[in-house]
Amino acid sequence: MAESYDALLIVSFGGPERAADVVPFLENVVRGKNVSRERILAVAEHYERFGGTSPLGGQVRALLASLVHELNAHGPSLPVYWGNLHWHPLLADTLRDMADDGIRRALAFVTSAFGSHAGCRVYLDAIERARGEIGDKAPRVDKIRLFYNHPNFVEAVADRAAEAFGTLDEVDRDAARLVFTSHSLPVGMARTSDYEEQLAEACRLIAKRLGRGEWRLCYQSRSGPPSQAWLEPDLGKQIIAWHEAGEVRDEALVLVPIGFLLENMELVYDLDIEIAGLCDERGIKMARAAAAGNHPRVVEMIRLLVEERVDSSKPRLAIGDHGPSHDVCPPGCCPRG
């Protein structure tokens, strides 16, 4: 059923944009979790390699500006706001501003294409907590559906991958191994959602668009105690295994960060420094695709996702075998596990 909305809210993870903010940001991220001070400071060093700035904030600003232009040009003409989970502009502050501006009902685009506790439920719960802080004046916020199999998302990621293949010499390009990467999750958490199945479907669709029959999905950026089982194969361990088996001595690797819509520290440090260093040590050529980010097809996709919620005559686009995701998450979906 079509609904009426008077704003669009972009909801993202958040990240520091100056050195003084790094540790406070990380403290926000781990609040309530059993994470040592030593671990916080170790991760802070990653940000220090980049002047204390995460690329995420700039990416969201660029996406927001493009969305404003897209909505003004094609409709629906809605004001666009931005709120983060862990750093400024924080969700509660943004929702308070929206209430002061007279916004009563908003659609939220969460910068995560896949369903899981970390990628969906955490955002839903954060929105409701922020609304609770504001009280009766808080606008109602409805989340836009998952978009992992939206044709625009598939095309945008495939374009970024093709750009990465294009950086290789022709002989390396033809033989290159296509490797998708996504954030690892604890196995118990992953199994409470369709995270793995959605990732596999998106990888299949993108590989098909690229005309490549073979691909591999690996996971990166795991954290937590070694005793806890996380999704595998771990990207670094897989590269080492391939190298030791002699499988990638004459092949380049093209890494496509399918699990990340926007550039962030887990790409520029974990892939561009750690994984790139690992490949360099073993003489493996590596190209890394950029995140889909502010790709024109992503911007158009968000507008189309808004359109389908405000106009029931608009198609709910999805390709592949899964069909479009639901608009409203069932109560208690994607528990922590």
Secondary structure, DSSP 8 states (H G I E B T S, - for coil): -----S-EEEEE----BSGGGHHHHHHHHHTTS---HHHHHHHHHHHHTTTTB-THHHHHHHHHHHHHHHHHHHS----EEEEESSSSSBHHHHHHHHHHTT--EEEEEES--S-SIIIIIHHHHHHHHHHHHH-TTS-EEEE----TT-HHHHHHHHHHHHHHHHTS-HHHHHH-EEEEEEE--BHHHHTTTTHHHHHHHHHHHHHHHHT-S--EEEEE---S-TTS-B-S-BHHHHHHHHHHTTSSTT--EEEE-TT-SS--HHHHTIIIIIIHHHHHHTT--EEE---STT-HHHHHHHHHHHHHHH-TTS-----SSS----SS--TT-S---
